[in-house]
């Protein structure tokens, strides 16, 4: 049983010396390696006070200066929610830039959906429902409730949803996140993200709003139901992951499928906001079937 406790809210991120993080990760050793991402490698570390953390080393620092990096840290430090991985601190030392996040013990959602080689038991329906609802809460907070304005994640996928020992989901990896105080206006930007999760309007024009996250979340919901990204087909009962062995609540499954279809609308104006998605997943709201895809 994981004994890790989430850090308390309200604390500002700490400025770490590189030597502290090097010692915490035992020199960024192979035994502490956790994952490789587009922006760098992630290592498990233990701080001097005993706290377990995840330390992300950025591969390159040429794309942004220290001021911009610190601005990103400042914005992310405001994103404190029980379903969002918390930023504990950072390091800017010479040419090195690192981020320190709370450590989540049970890996990422993709390892549970697609990681058969890890010999993990298939996710039961209750865990999938819990992950869907919790991740929706995290995104709703980022889009609609964060005190600094809307934060668009831009890389919502199972790899970036971490889960605790009791399958509480935590939205993580904000390497592509963008702070948009007026998110509905959208901005044009270089196309970055993961193929299969990119909203059509983002691919076509570079316009990014929070509705791009909603689209990607629709793909995640479909994968939670099917364990396969079958975007070209309508959601039917035949697509339900056979590893569930028909052990699921049909109303919840129908709600999740309905949410996925609504989130995957081609026109972002037809997609629901994350607050509406959450209410649908919790069974508190019913929306009409999509009229166009």
HUKAKA-V209965 format. One record per residue. NEAR is the number of other ideal C-beta (glycine too) atoms within 10 Angstrom. Layout:
NEAR  NEAR
This chain:
6  12  7  15  9  14  15  8  9  6  12  11  17  13  12  23  10  14  10  17  24  18  14  22  23  14  10  16  10  8  8  17  13  18  16  10  18  12  18  18  15  22  25  18  23  15  18  8  5  6  16  17  23  22  28  24  18  19  12  10  14  7  9  14  10  10  8  10  17  16  13  20  18  15  18  22  17  14  23  17  18  14  20  24  24  22  26  21  21  23  22  16  13  8  9  13  24  21  28  24  23  20  21  24  14  18  16  22  27  15  18  22  22  14  13  10  7  9  6  13  8  16  21  15  21  13  19  26  21  17  25  26  18  22  30  28  23  25  30  21  21  27  23  14  13  18  7  13  15  19  25  24  27  23  23  28  21  22  19  25  28  24  24  15  12  10  18  18  27  26  26  24  24  24  18  19  19  20  19  18  9  10  21  9  9  20  13  9  15  6  11  15  20  16  6  11  25  19  26  14  19  24  13  10  12  14  17  25  23  25  27  27  28  26  21  25  27  24  22  25  27  24  24  25  24  20  21  13  14  14  14  5  11  9  20  10  11  8  16  18  18  11  13  16  10  9  9  18  12  10  9  18  19  13  20  23  21  19  26  23  18  21  28  23  21  13  13  18  7  15  25  19  15  25  17  19  28  23  18  20  22  15  11  9  14  9  14  7  7  16  8  7  11
